[in-house]
Amino acid sequence: MVSLLDVQKQAASLTFEEKEGLLAFLIHELPHHPLGPDDDEVIRREEEMNTGAVDLLSHEEFLKQVGRS
């Protein structure tokens, strides 16, 4: 059986696109993987942004608020 350390070493040598594919595969292998928003939620949130019902943040403001500026 391959060890986790071996898998990590092999993953480190993958291209960016291969890492994205591996990540997607692993997330979908989780028993309760996050599904993300459905179409109705995306439409609702887009309407909230377009009507000004919510305050928008720039990417820079978001990073600052999560402590990654």
N, CA, C and O atoms as a CHARMM CRD file, in Angstrom:
* protein
*
  276
    1    1 MET  N      0.83900  -1.17900   0.00000 PROA 1      0.00000
    2    1 MET  CA     0.00000   0.00000   0.00000 PROA 1      0.00000
    3    1 MET  C      0.88600   1.24400   0.00000 PROA 1      0.00000
    4    1 MET  O      1.92100   1.27600   0.66600 PROA 1      0.00000
    5    2 VAL  N      0.48100   2.25300  -0.73800 PROA 2      0.00000
    6    2 VAL  CA     1.22100   3.49600  -0.83400 PROA 2      0.00000
    7    2 VAL  C      0.92600   4.35300   0.39800 PROA 2      0.00000
    8    2 VAL  O     -0.22000   4.45200   0.83700 PROA 2      0.00000
    9    3 SER  N      1.96300   4.96600   0.94500 PROA 3      0.00000
   10    3 SER  CA     1.77000   5.81300   2.13400 PROA 3      0.00000
   11    3 SER  C      1.28900   7.20200   1.71300 PROA 3      0.00000
   12    3 SER  O      1.44500   7.61400   0.56400 PROA 3      0.00000
   13    4 LEU  N      0.71100   7.89600   2.66200 PROA 4      0.00000
   14    4 LEU  CA     0.24500   9.25600   2.41200 PROA 4      0.00000
   15    4 LEU  C      1.41400  10.14500   2.00700 PROA 4      0.00000
   16    4 LEU  O      1.26300  10.99400   1.12900 PROA 4      0.00000
   17    5 LEU  N      2.56200   9.96800   2.62300 PROA 5      0.00000
   18    5 LEU  CA     3.74000  10.76200   2.28900 PROA 5      0.00000
   19    5 LEU  C      4.14500  10.55000   0.82900 PROA 5      0.00000
   20    5 LEU  O      4.53000  11.50100   0.14900 PROA 5      0.00000
   21    6 ASP  N      4.06100   9.30800   0.34600 PROA 6      0.00000
   22    6 ASP  CA     4.37200   9.02400  -1.05900 PROA 6      0.00000
   23    6 ASP  C      3.39200   9.73000  -1.99100 PROA 6      0.00000
   24    6 ASP  O      3.78900  10.29400  -3.01100 PROA 6      0.00000
   25    7 VAL  N      2.12300   9.69500  -1.63700 PROA 7      0.00000
   26    7 VAL  CA     1.09700  10.35900  -2.45000 PROA 7      0.00000
   27    7 VAL  C      1.34100  11.85800  -2.47800 PROA 7      0.00000
   28    7 VAL  O      1.22900  12.48900  -3.52900 PROA 7      0.00000
   29    8 GLN  N      1.67500  12.43200  -1.32100 PROA 8      0.00000
   30    8 GLN  CA     1.94500  13.86900  -1.25100 PROA 8      0.00000
   31    8 GLN  C      3.13800  14.25000  -2.11200 PROA 8      0.00000
   32    8 GLN  O      3.10800  15.27300  -2.79600 PROA 8      0.00000
   33    9 LYS  N      4.18400  13.44100  -2.08700 PROA 9      0.00000
   34    9 LYS  CA     5.36400  13.71300  -2.91200 PROA 9      0.00000
   35    9 LYS  C      5.00700  13.65000  -4.39800 PROA 9      0.00000
   36    9 LYS  O      5.44100  14.49900  -5.17700 PROA 9      0.00000
   37   10 GLN  N      4.22600  12.66000  -4.78800 PROA 10     0.00000
   38   10 GLN  CA     3.81800  12.54000  -6.18800 PROA 10     0.00000
   39   10 GLN  C      2.92800  13.71400  -6.58500 PROA 10     0.00000
   40   10 GLN  O      3.06400  14.25200  -7.68400 PROA 10     0.00000
   41   11 ALA  N      2.01900  14.11300  -5.70000 PROA 11     0.00000
   42   11 ALA  CA     1.11000  15.22400  -5.99800 PROA 11     0.00000
   43   11 ALA  C      1.88500  16.52300  -6.17400 PROA 11     0.00000
   44   11 ALA  O      1.50100  17.36400  -6.98600 PROA 11     0.00000
   45   12 ALA  N      2.95900  16.69800  -5.43200 PROA 12     0.00000
   46   12 ALA  CA     3.75100  17.92200  -5.52600 PROA 12     0.00000
   47   12 ALA  C      4.38200  18.08900  -6.90600 PROA 12     0.00000
   48   12 ALA  O      4.68900  19.20900  -7.31700 PROA 12     0.00000
   49   13 SER  N      4.57500  16.99300  -7.61500 PROA 13     0.00000
   50   13 SER  CA     5.21300  17.07400  -8.93300 PROA 13     0.00000
   51   13 SER  C      4.21400  17.23800 -10.07900 PROA 13     0.00000
   52   13 SER  O      4.61600  17.33300 -11.23900 PROA 13     0.00000
   53   14 LEU  N      2.93000  17.27100  -9.76900 PROA 14     0.00000
   54   14 LEU  CA     1.90600  17.42200 -10.80500 PROA 14     0.00000
   55   14 LEU  C      1.86000  18.84500 -11.32900 PROA 14     0.00000
   56   14 LEU  O      2.29100  19.78100 -10.65600 PROA 14     0.00000
   57   15 THR  N      1.33200  18.99900 -12.54200 PROA 15     0.00000
   58   15 THR  CA     1.11100  20.33800 -13.08400 PROA 15     0.00000
   59   15 THR  C     -0.06800  20.97000 -12.35200 PROA 15     0.00000
   60   15 THR  O     -0.80400  20.29000 -11.63900 PROA 15     0.00000
   61   16 PHE  N     -0.23600  22.26100 -12.53300 PROA 16     0.00000
   62   16 PHE  CA    -1.35200  22.96300 -11.90200 PROA 16     0.00000
   63   16 PHE  C     -2.68400  22.33100 -12.30000 PROA 16     0.00000
   64   16 PHE  O     -3.54500  22.10300 -11.45000 PROA 16     0.00000
   65   17 GLU  N     -2.85000  22.05200 -13.58000 PROA 17     0.00000
   66   17 GLU  CA    -4.10200  21.47300 -14.06700 PROA 17     0.00000
   67   17 GLU  C     -4.33000  20.08000 -13.47700 PROA 17     0.00000
   68   17 GLU  O     -5.46000  19.72600 -13.14200 PROA 17     0.00000
   69   18 GLU  N     -3.27600  19.30300 -13.35100 PROA 18     0.00000
   70   18 GLU  CA    -3.41000  17.96700 -12.76000 PROA 18     0.00000
   71   18 GLU  C     -3.77500  18.06800 -11.28000 PROA 18     0.00000
   72   18 GLU  O     -4.56100  17.26900 -10.77200 PROA 18     0.00000
   73   19 LYS  N     -3.20100  19.05100 -10.59500 PROA 19     0.00000
   74   19 LYS  CA    -3.54500  19.25500  -9.17900 PROA 19     0.00000
   75   19 LYS  C     -5.00700  19.65100  -9.03000 PROA 19     0.00000
   76   19 LYS  O     -5.68200  19.19700  -8.10600 PROA 19     0.00000
   77   20 GLU  N     -5.50600  20.50200  -9.94300 PROA 20     0.00000
   78   20 GLU  CA    -6.93000  20.86900  -9.90800 PROA 20     0.00000
   79   20 GLU  C     -7.80800  19.64000 -10.09000 PROA 20     0.00000
   80   20 GLU  O     -8.80100  19.47000  -9.38300 PROA 20     0.00000
   81   21 GLY  N     -7.44400  18.78900 -11.03200 PROA 21     0.00000
   82   21 GLY  CA    -8.21200  17.56800 -11.26300 PROA 21     0.00000
   83   21 GLY  C     -8.17300  16.64200 -10.07400 PROA 21     0.00000
   84   21 GLY  O     -9.19100  16.05300  -9.71200 PROA 21     0.00000
   85   22 LEU  N     -7.01200  16.50500  -9.46000 PROA 22     0.00000
   86   22 LEU  CA    -6.88400  15.66100  -8.27100 PROA 22     0.00000
   87   22 LEU  C     -7.71400  16.21100  -7.12700 PROA 22     0.00000
   88   22 LEU  O     -8.38300  15.46200  -6.41600 PROA 22     0.00000
   89   23 LEU  N     -7.66600  17.51800  -6.95300 PROA 23     0.00000
   90   23 LEU  CA    -8.44500  18.15800  -5.89200 PROA 23     0.00000
   91   23 LEU  C     -9.94100  17.91200  -6.08500 PROA 23     0.00000
   92   23 LEU  O    -10.64300  17.55000  -5.14100 PROA 23     0.00000
   93   24 ALA  N    -10.42100  18.11100  -7.31000 PROA 24     0.00000
   94   24 ALA  CA   -11.84800  17.87900  -7.59200 PROA 24     0.00000
   95   24 ALA  C    -12.21800  16.43000  -7.30600 PROA 24     0.00000
   96   24 ALA  O    -13.26700  16.15600  -6.72300 PROA 24     0.00000
   97   25 PHE  N    -11.36000  15.51000  -7.71400 PROA 25     0.00000
   98   25 PHE  CA   -11.61000  14.08200  -7.46300 PROA 25     0.00000
   99   25 PHE  C    -11.69800  13.80900  -5.96300 PROA 25     0.00000
  100   25 PHE  O    -12.62800  13.14500  -5.50400 PROA 25     0.00000
  101   26 LEU  N    -10.73100  14.32100  -5.20200 PROA 26     0.00000
  102   26 LEU  CA   -10.71300  14.05700  -3.76800 PROA 26     0.00000
  103   26 LEU  C    -11.91700  14.65700  -3.05500 PROA 26     0.00000
  104   26 LEU  O    -12.48700  14.03300  -2.16100 PROA 26     0.00000
  105   27 ILE  N    -12.30200  15.86000  -3.44700 PROA 27     0.00000
  106   27 ILE  CA   -13.47200  16.49000  -2.82300 PROA 27     0.00000
  107   27 ILE  C    -14.72300  15.65100  -3.07700 PROA 27     0.00000
  108   27 ILE  O    -15.53700  15.45600  -2.17400 PROA 27     0.00000
  109   28 HSD  N    -14.87200  15.15900  -4.30000 PROA 28     0.00000
  110   28 HSD  CA   -16.06300  14.36700  -4.61900 PROA 28     0.00000
  111   28 HSD  C    -16.02400  12.98100  -3.98900 PROA 28     0.00000
  112   28 HSD  O    -17.05300  12.30900  -3.91300 PROA 28     0.00000
  113   29 GLU  N    -14.86000  12.54800  -3.54100 PROA 29     0.00000
  114   29 GLU  CA   -14.74900  11.26900  -2.84800 PROA 29     0.00000
  115   29 GLU  C    -15.14700  11.36600  -1.38200 PROA 29     0.00000
  116   29 GLU  O    -15.40700  10.34700  -0.74200 PROA 29     0.00000
  117   30 LEU  N    -15.19700  12.59100  -0.83900 PROA 30     0.00000
  118   30 LEU  CA   -15.60200  12.75600   0.55300 PROA 30     0.00000
  119   30 LEU  C    -17.06000  12.34100   0.71300 PROA 30     0.00000
  120   30 LEU  O    -17.87000  12.57700  -0.18400 PROA 30     0.00000
  121   31 PRO  N    -17.40500  11.72400   1.84500 PROA 31     0.00000
  122   31 PRO  CA   -18.78000  11.25300   2.01900 PROA 31     0.00000
  123   31 PRO  C    -19.82700  12.37100   1.97800 PROA 31     0.00000
  124   31 PRO  O    -20.94600  12.15500   1.51300 PROA 31     0.00000
  125   32 HSD  N    -19.47100  13.54500   2.45500 PROA 32     0.00000
  126   32 HSD  CA   -20.41800  14.66100   2.46100 PROA 32     0.00000
  127   32 HSD  C    -19.74600  15.86900   1.82900 PROA 32     0.00000
  128   32 HSD  O    -19.61600  16.91900   2.45900 PROA 32     0.00000
  129   33 HSD  N    -19.31900  15.71500   0.57800 PROA 33     0.00000
  130   33 HSD  CA   -18.59200  16.80200  -0.07800 PROA 33     0.00000
  131   33 HSD  C    -19.50700  17.99500  -0.31500 PROA 33     0.00000
  132   33 HSD  O    -20.70900  17.84500  -0.53600 PROA 33     0.00000
  133   34 PRO  N    -18.91300  19.18400  -0.26400 PROA 34     0.00000
  134   34 PRO  CA   -19.72000  20.39600  -0.49600 PROA 34     0.00000
  135   34 PRO  C    -20.20500  20.45000  -1.93100 PROA 34     0.00000
  136   34 PRO  O    -19.43000  20.23000  -2.86100 PROA 34     0.00000
  137   35 LEU  N    -21.46800  20.73700  -2.11000 PROA 35     0.00000
  138   35 LEU  CA   -22.05300  20.77200  -3.44400 PROA 35     0.00000
  139   35 LEU  C    -22.02600  22.16000  -4.05900 PROA 35     0.00000
  140   35 LEU  O    -22.12100  22.30400  -5.27800 PROA 35     0.00000
  141   36 GLY  N    -21.89800  23.17700  -3.22600 PROA 36     0.00000
  142   36 GLY  CA   -21.92400  24.53700  -3.73600 PROA 36     0.00000
  143   36 GLY  C    -23.34800  25.01500  -3.90900 PROA 36     0.00000
  144   36 GLY  O    -24.29500  24.26700  -3.66700 PROA 36     0.00000
  145   37 PRO  N    -23.50300  26.25000  -4.32600 PROA 37     0.00000
  146   37 PRO  CA   -24.85000  26.81900  -4.45700 PROA 37     0.00000
  147   37 PRO  C    -25.57900  26.25100  -5.67100 PROA 37     0.00000
  148   37 PRO  O    -24.96100  25.91200  -6.68000 PROA 37     0.00000
  149   38 ASP  N    -26.90400  26.15200  -5.55700 PROA 38     0.00000
  150   38 ASP  CA   -27.68400  25.72100  -6.71200 PROA 38     0.00000
  151   38 ASP  C    -28.01000  26.94200  -7.57100 PROA 38     0.00000
  152   38 ASP  O    -27.72400  28.07200  -7.17600 PROA 38     0.00000
  153   39 ASP  N    -28.59900  26.72300  -8.72700 PROA 39     0.00000
  154   39 ASP  CA   -28.88100  27.81300  -9.65900 PROA 39     0.00000
  155   39 ASP  C    -29.77500  28.88300  -9.04500 PROA 39     0.00000
  156   39 ASP  O    -29.56400  30.07300  -9.28300 PROA 39     0.00000
  157   40 ASP  N    -30.77100  28.48000  -8.25700 PROA 40     0.00000
  158   40 ASP  CA   -31.67300  29.45100  -7.63400 PROA 40     0.00000
  159   40 ASP  C    -30.92200  30.38400  -6.69400 PROA 40     0.00000
  160   40 ASP  O    -31.18900  31.58600  -6.65800 PROA 40     0.00000
  161   41 GLU  N    -29.98200  29.82700  -5.93200 PROA 41     0.00000
  162   41 GLU  CA   -29.21800  30.66700  -5.01100 PROA 41     0.00000
  163   41 GLU  C    -28.31300  31.63000  -5.77800 PROA 41     0.00000
  164   41 GLU  O    -28.17000  32.78700  -5.38200 PROA 41     0.00000
  165   42 VAL  N    -27.71600  31.17900  -6.84400 PROA 42     0.00000
  166   42 VAL  CA   -26.85700  32.05400  -7.65500 PROA 42     0.00000
  167   42 VAL  C    -27.67400  33.20900  -8.22300 PROA 42     0.00000
  168   42 VAL  O    -27.23300  34.35700  -8.19100 PROA 42     0.00000
  169   43 ILE  N    -28.84900  32.91200  -8.73800 PROA 43     0.00000
  170   43 ILE  CA   -29.72200  33.95000  -9.30300 PROA 43     0.00000
  171   43 ILE  C    -30.14000  34.94100  -8.22100 PROA 43     0.00000
  172   43 ILE  O    -30.12500  36.15100  -8.44400 PROA 43     0.00000
  173   44 ARG  N    -30.51400  34.42500  -7.04700 PROA 44     0.00000
  174   44 ARG  CA   -30.93300  35.28800  -5.93200 PROA 44     0.00000
  175   44 ARG  C    -29.80000  36.20900  -5.51800 PROA 44     0.00000
  176   44 ARG  O    -30.01500  37.40500  -5.31900 PROA 44     0.00000
  177   45 ARG  N    -28.60200  35.67000  -5.38700 PROA 45     0.00000
  178   45 ARG  CA   -27.46500  36.48800  -4.96000 PROA 45     0.00000
  179   45 ARG  C    -27.08500  37.51700  -6.02100 PROA 45     0.00000
  180   45 ARG  O    -26.69600  38.63800  -5.69400 PROA 45     0.00000
  181   46 GLU  N    -27.19700  37.13800  -7.27900 PROA 46     0.00000
  182   46 GLU  CA   -26.91100  38.08400  -8.35300 PROA 46     0.00000
  183   46 GLU  C    -27.90700  39.24300  -8.32500 PROA 46     0.00000
  184   46 GLU  O    -27.52700  40.39800  -8.51900 PROA 46     0.00000
  185   47 GLU  N    -29.18700  38.93200  -8.08100 PROA 47     0.00000
  186   47 GLU  CA   -30.20400  39.98100  -7.97500 PROA 47     0.00000
  187   47 GLU  C    -29.91300  40.90400  -6.79600 PROA 47     0.00000
  188   47 GLU  O    -30.07900  42.11900  -6.89800 PROA 47     0.00000
  189   48 GLU  N    -29.47500  40.32000  -5.67000 PROA 48     0.00000
  190   48 GLU  CA   -29.13300  41.13600  -4.50100 PROA 48     0.00000
  191   48 GLU  C    -27.99700  42.10600  -4.82800 PROA 48     0.00000
  192   48 GLU  O    -28.01700  43.25900  -4.39800 PROA 48     0.00000
  193   49 MET  N    -27.02600  41.64300  -5.57500 PROA 49     0.00000
  194   49 MET  CA   -25.90900  42.52000  -5.94900 PROA 49     0.00000
  195   49 MET  C    -26.36400  43.59900  -6.91500 PROA 49     0.00000
  196   49 MET  O    -25.98500  44.76200  -6.77400 PROA 49     0.00000
  197   50 ASN  N    -27.17700  43.22100  -7.89900 PROA 50     0.00000
  198   50 ASN  CA   -27.61100  44.17400  -8.92100 PROA 50     0.00000
  199   50 ASN  C    -28.55200  45.24400  -8.37900 PROA 50     0.00000
  200   50 ASN  O    -28.56400  46.36900  -8.88000 PROA 50     0.00000
  201   51 THR  N    -29.33700  44.90700  -7.36200 PROA 51     0.00000
  202   51 THR  CA   -30.28600  45.87200  -6.80500 PROA 51     0.00000
  203   51 THR  C    -29.68700  46.69200  -5.66700 PROA 51     0.00000
  204   51 THR  O    -30.31700  47.63500  -5.18900 PROA 51     0.00000
  205   52 GLY  N    -28.48500  46.34600  -5.23000 PROA 52     0.00000
  206   52 GLY  CA   -27.86300  47.06500  -4.12500 PROA 52     0.00000
  207   52 GLY  C    -28.35500  46.62500  -2.76000 PROA 52     0.00000
  208   52 GLY  O    -28.11600  47.30800  -1.76400 PROA 52     0.00000
  209   53 ALA  N    -29.04000  45.49000  -2.70300 PROA 53     0.00000
  210   53 ALA  CA   -29.56300  44.99300  -1.43200 PROA 53     0.00000
  211   53 ALA  C    -28.44900  44.53500  -0.49400 PROA 53     0.00000
  212   53 ALA  O    -28.66500  44.41000   0.71100 PROA 53     0.00000
  213   54 VAL  N    -27.27500  44.28800  -1.03300 PROA 54     0.00000
  214   54 VAL  CA   -26.13000  43.87100  -0.21500 PROA 54     0.00000
  215   54 VAL  C    -24.95400  44.79300  -0.51100 PROA 54     0.00000
  216   54 VAL  O    -24.84400  45.35700  -1.59900 PROA 54     0.00000
  217   55 ASP  N    -24.08300  44.93200   0.47600 PROA 55     0.00000
  218   55 ASP  CA   -22.86700  45.72400   0.29200 PROA 55     0.00000
  219   55 ASP  C    -21.79800  44.82700  -0.32400 PROA 55     0.00000
  220   55 ASP  O    -21.52300  43.73500   0.17300 PROA 55     0.00000
  221   56 LEU  N    -21.20200  45.30400  -1.41200 PROA 56     0.00000
  222   56 LEU  CA   -20.17300  44.52700  -2.08500 PROA 56     0.00000
  223   56 LEU  C    -18.79600  44.86700  -1.53000 PROA 56     0.00000
  224   56 LEU  O    -18.55600  45.98600  -1.07600 PROA 56     0.00000
  225   57 LEU  N    -17.89400  43.89000  -1.57200 PROA 57     0.00000
  226   57 LEU  CA   -16.51900  44.07100  -1.15800 PROA 57     0.00000
  227   57 LEU  C    -15.60700  43.87300  -2.35400 PROA 57     0.00000
  228   57 LEU  O    -15.85200  43.01400  -3.20100 PROA 57     0.00000
  229   58 SER  N    -14.56300  44.66700  -2.41900 PROA 58     0.00000
  230   58 SER  CA   -13.54300  44.40000  -3.42900 PROA 58     0.00000
  231   58 SER  C    -12.72500  43.20400  -2.95000 PROA 58     0.00000
  232   58 SER  O    -12.79300  42.82100  -1.78200 PROA 58     0.00000
  233   59 HSD  N    -11.96200  42.62900  -3.85300 PROA 59     0.00000
  234   59 HSD  CA   -11.11500  41.49800  -3.48300 PROA 59     0.00000
  235   59 HSD  C    -10.13500  41.92000  -2.38900 PROA 59     0.00000
  236   59 HSD  O     -9.88200  41.16800  -1.44800 PROA 59     0.00000
  237   60 GLU  N     -9.58900  43.12600  -2.52200 PROA 60     0.00000
  238   60 GLU  CA    -8.65000  43.64500  -1.53100 PROA 60     0.00000
  239   60 GLU  C     -9.32000  43.78300  -0.16100 PROA 60     0.00000
  240   60 GLU  O     -8.72300  43.42800   0.85500 PROA 60     0.00000
  241   61 GLU  N    -10.54900  44.29400  -0.12800 PROA 61     0.00000
  242   61 GLU  CA   -11.27300  44.44500   1.13300 PROA 61     0.00000
  243   61 GLU  C    -11.55300  43.07600   1.75700 PROA 61     0.00000
  244   61 GLU  O    -11.43200  42.90500   2.97000 PROA 61     0.00000
  245   62 PHE  N    -11.92300  42.11200   0.92700 PROA 62     0.00000
  246   62 PHE  CA   -12.18800  40.76500   1.42800 PROA 62     0.00000
  247   62 PHE  C    -10.93900  40.18500   2.07800 PROA 62     0.00000
  248   62 PHE  O    -11.00500  39.66200   3.19000 PROA 62     0.00000
  249   63 LEU  N     -9.79100  40.27400   1.38800 PROA 63     0.00000
  250   63 LEU  CA    -8.55700  39.74000   1.93700 PROA 63     0.00000
  251   63 LEU  C     -8.19700  40.41600   3.25200 PROA 63     0.00000
  252   63 LEU  O     -7.72300  39.76400   4.18200 PROA 63     0.00000
  253   64 LYS  N     -8.42200  41.72600   3.32800 PROA 64     0.00000
  254   64 LYS  CA    -8.14000  42.45500   4.55100 PROA 64     0.00000
  255   64 LYS  C     -9.01300  41.93700   5.70300 PROA 64     0.00000
  256   64 LYS  O     -8.53300  41.75900   6.82200 PROA 64     0.00000
  257   65 GLN  N    -10.29500  41.69800   5.41500 PROA 65     0.00000
  258   65 GLN  CA   -11.21700  41.26400   6.46400 PROA 65     0.00000
  259   65 GLN  C    -10.93700  39.84300   6.94300 PROA 65     0.00000
  260   65 GLN  O    -11.23300  39.51700   8.09300 PROA 65     0.00000
  261   66 VAL  N    -10.37800  38.99800   6.09300 PROA 66     0.00000
  262   66 VAL  CA   -10.05800  37.64000   6.52200 PROA 66     0.00000
  263   66 VAL  C     -8.60600  37.52500   6.97700 PROA 66     0.00000
  264   66 VAL  O     -8.10300  36.42600   7.20900 PROA 66     0.00000
  265   67 GLY  N     -7.93500  38.68000   7.10300 PROA 67     0.00000
  266   67 GLY  CA    -6.59100  38.70100   7.64300 PROA 67     0.00000
  267   67 GLY  C     -5.51400  38.22600   6.69900 PROA 67     0.00000
  268   67 GLY  O     -4.49100  37.70200   7.13900 PROA 67     0.00000
  269   68 ARG  N     -5.72700  38.40300   5.39500 PROA 68     0.00000
  270   68 ARG  CA    -4.73100  37.94400   4.42500 PROA 68     0.00000
  271   68 ARG  C     -4.25600  39.06300   3.52400 PROA 68     0.00000
  272   68 ARG  O     -3.93200  38.83800   2.35800 PROA 68     0.00000
  273   69 SER  N     -4.21500  40.26200   4.06200 PROA 69     0.00000
  274   69 SER  CA    -3.80700  41.41100   3.24400 PROA 69     0.00000
  275   69 SER  C     -2.31700  41.49500   3.07900 PROA 69     0.00000
  276   69 SER  O     -1.82000  42.40700   2.41800 PROA 69     0.00000
